[in-house]
Amino acid sequence: MKKFLFLPLAAILSLFLLISGISTAKEASARENIIRLHVRAADDSPEEQALKLKVRDGILKVTGELLSDCNDKQEAKNRIISNLDRLTEAGQEVVTQAESNHAVSVTLGRETFEYREYDGFFLPEGIYDSLIVSIGPGEGKNWWCVVFPAACYVGAAEVQTDESKMPECFQLAKSRTEKVTVRFWLWEKLQEIFN
């Protein structure tokens, strides 16, 4: 009897682990193929938060030009690295026009991000390559999106996302917060027997 019950349970568990592993592998692979944009405001005051969004727009205009014809992430990273001064100047120009004394720093690094939903796609938590823009001390609320592939662009009034540019696995789930209930008939019967 125990052998009879063990084999189906082992098969179900193996299938579950296989499906979970495929999903995790897809997310990890996709994480390695994008570059996030992370803009940090000087502080949380309304003026600094508004300035952060203007700096974001200035940076996105430059990255849009730089990365529009990139074929892969490594090419995008190389262009960003070669143009860090240009990106810094673009951010600094916005800050100077706003009559602020903050310095802008722009670097390319790796950062840990939490799970994030956008309209039409999601980004799993994990470590990403990131174009990091700090205004002054960079201690205020921040803003982030994806700079490669260019999923964020400056529209007429605000930055919008283009979900068609995102890796396929990020478009599979519209919301991680939706509750999904998985039920296994065999498991329920086993619980009934042993309870």
Wavefront OBJ file of the C-alpha trace (Angstrom):
o trace
v 0.000 0.000 0.000
v 2.802 2.430 0.906
v 4.587 1.745 -2.369
v 1.328 2.287 -4.262
v 0.903 5.731 -2.665
v 4.556 6.738 -2.868
v 4.951 6.475 -6.644
v 2.087 8.850 -7.595
v 3.162 11.310 -4.911
v 6.748 11.213 -6.145
v 5.547 11.786 -9.721
v 3.409 14.760 -8.687
v 6.230 16.266 -6.643
v 8.685 15.790 -9.520
v 6.300 17.492 -11.949
v 5.789 20.412 -9.562
v 9.549 20.845 -9.083
v 10.133 20.649 -12.837
v 7.545 23.361 -13.552
v 8.930 25.564 -10.760
v 12.468 25.061 -12.029
v 11.548 26.012 -15.591
v 9.849 29.198 -14.385
v 12.800 30.120 -12.168
v 15.278 29.445 -14.977
v 13.271 31.642 -17.382
v 13.194 34.482 -14.859
v 16.926 34.184 -14.168
v 17.714 34.133 -17.876
v 15.547 37.174 -18.538
v 17.116 39.055 -15.592
v 20.476 38.568 -17.257
v 19.233 40.140 -20.487
v 17.949 43.487 -19.264
v 19.369 46.666 -17.731
v 17.266 48.535 -15.192
v 17.200 52.295 -14.722
v 17.267 53.520 -11.119
v 16.910 57.256 -10.425
v 17.397 58.364 -6.805
v 16.096 61.740 -5.651
v 18.102 63.887 -3.239
v 15.330 63.659 -0.620
v 11.570 63.205 -0.287
v 10.514 66.849 -0.580
v 7.994 67.583 -3.366
v 10.571 69.771 -5.151
v 13.215 67.037 -5.172
v 10.732 64.400 -6.263
v 9.662 66.629 -9.182
v 13.320 67.222 -10.073
v 13.943 63.457 -10.027
v 11.304 62.979 -12.734
v 12.822 65.720 -14.884
v 16.258 64.126 -14.554
v 14.703 60.770 -15.459
v 13.279 62.287 -18.648
v 16.652 63.797 -19.561
v 18.421 60.471 -19.032
v 15.784 58.520 -21.003
v 16.148 60.863 -23.982
v 19.873 60.126 -24.133
v 19.538 56.376 -23.539
v 16.826 56.266 -26.195
v 19.291 57.643 -28.731
v 22.210 55.518 -27.515
v 20.487 52.169 -27.259
v 17.803 52.247 -29.955
v 19.703 49.970 -32.329
v 21.478 47.726 -29.807
v 21.098 44.048 -30.564
v 22.070 42.602 -27.192
v 22.724 43.506 -23.602
v 26.519 43.500 -23.867
v 26.391 46.032 -26.685
v 24.031 48.170 -24.593
v 26.346 47.953 -21.557
v 29.346 48.956 -23.683
v 27.495 51.989 -25.035
v 26.386 53.029 -21.569
v 29.912 52.691 -20.174
v 31.332 54.681 -23.095
v 28.750 57.423 -22.534
v 28.594 57.747 -18.737
v 29.953 61.302 -19.020
v 27.276 62.211 -21.568
v 24.554 60.746 -19.342
v 25.933 62.584 -16.305
v 25.979 65.844 -18.271
v 22.360 65.307 -19.369
v 21.244 64.826 -15.760
v 23.374 67.702 -14.502
v 21.979 70.029 -17.164
v 18.434 69.368 -15.914
v 19.486 70.009 -12.308
v 21.292 73.220 -13.245
v 18.286 74.488 -15.221
v 16.176 73.890 -12.116
v 18.629 76.142 -10.229
v 19.654 73.346 -7.893
v 23.172 72.902 -6.516
v 23.052 69.102 -6.438
v 25.654 67.082 -8.264
v 24.413 64.214 -10.438
v 26.289 60.924 -10.556
v 25.645 58.188 -13.088
v 27.112 54.698 -12.765
v 26.512 51.224 -14.106
v 26.370 48.595 -11.394
v 24.430 45.639 -10.030
v 21.581 46.120 -7.585
v 18.976 44.016 -5.841
v 15.415 44.881 -6.808
v 12.112 43.726 -5.372
v 9.308 42.247 -7.456
v 7.703 45.004 -9.527
v 4.543 45.085 -11.653
v 4.106 47.412 -14.592
v 1.149 47.726 -16.930
v 1.297 44.460 -18.857
v 4.442 42.871 -17.461
v 6.331 42.157 -14.274
v 9.927 41.977 -13.175
v 10.856 39.314 -10.626
v 12.960 40.150 -7.597
v 16.673 39.625 -7.955
v 19.992 41.185 -8.873
v 20.042 43.236 -12.067
v 22.544 45.298 -13.989
v 21.409 48.835 -13.387
v 22.067 52.336 -14.683
v 22.087 54.223 -11.378
v 21.416 57.963 -11.346
v 21.814 59.745 -8.004
v 20.863 63.364 -7.455
v 22.854 64.872 -4.602
v 22.977 62.389 -1.713
v 20.360 60.183 -3.423
v 18.458 59.607 -0.171
v 14.931 60.245 -1.422
v 12.308 58.017 -2.955
v 13.472 56.517 -6.193
v 12.099 55.653 -9.609
v 12.966 52.643 -11.749
v 12.147 50.998 -15.027
v 14.000 49.167 -17.821
v 16.460 50.994 -20.033
v 17.416 47.946 -22.130
v 15.558 46.651 -23.958
v 14.011 50.093 -24.152
v 10.755 49.345 -22.353
v 10.494 52.907 -20.983
v 10.244 55.926 -23.207
v 9.328 59.561 -22.786
v 5.824 60.150 -24.112
v 4.003 63.430 -24.598
v 3.287 63.937 -20.921
v 4.907 61.097 -19.014
v 7.180 58.101 -19.285
v 5.372 55.044 -20.543
v 6.316 51.398 -20.809
v 6.293 49.268 -23.922
v 5.446 45.738 -22.807
v 6.269 44.314 -26.248
v 9.946 45.037 -25.527
v 10.028 42.880 -22.411
v 11.274 39.298 -22.346
v 8.406 36.838 -22.874
v 8.449 35.360 -19.382
v 7.779 38.791 -17.855
v 4.566 39.026 -19.856
v 3.237 35.672 -18.695
v 1.869 36.921 -15.389
v -0.211 40.051 -15.276
v -0.230 39.904 -11.520
v 1.617 37.841 -8.975
v -0.925 38.914 -6.378
v -3.787 36.953 -7.967
v -4.535 33.910 -5.832
v -4.198 30.609 -7.607
v -5.350 27.486 -5.849
v -3.753 24.250 -6.957
v -5.527 21.134 -5.820
v -4.417 17.552 -6.215
v -7.154 14.956 -5.982
v -4.747 12.271 -4.768
v -3.326 14.522 -2.055
v -6.802 15.401 -0.809
v -7.764 11.727 -0.675
v -4.585 10.911 1.276
v -5.368 13.661 3.758
v -8.879 12.267 4.193
v -7.493 8.771 4.827
v -4.913 9.875 7.379
v -7.153 12.362 9.126
l 1 2 3 4 5 6 7 8 9 10 11 12 13 14 15 16 17 18 19 20 21 22 23 24 25 26 27 28 29 30 31 32 33 34 35 36 37 38 39 40 41 42 43 44 45 46 47 48 49 50 51 52 53 54 55 56 57 58 59 60 61 62 63 64 65 66 67 68 69 70 71 72 73 74 75 76 77 78 79 80 81 82 83 84 85 86 87 88 89 90 91 92 93 94 95 96 97 98 99 100 101 102 103 104 105 106 107 108 109 110 111 112 113 114 115 116 117 118 119 120 121 122 123 124 125 126 127 128 129 130 131 132 133 134 135 136 137 138 139 140 141 142 143 144 145 146 147 148 149 150 151 152 153 154 155 156 157 158 159 160 161 162 163 164 165 166 167 168 169 170 171 172 173 174 175 176 177 178 179 180 181 182 183 184 185 186 187 188 189 190 191 192 193 194 195
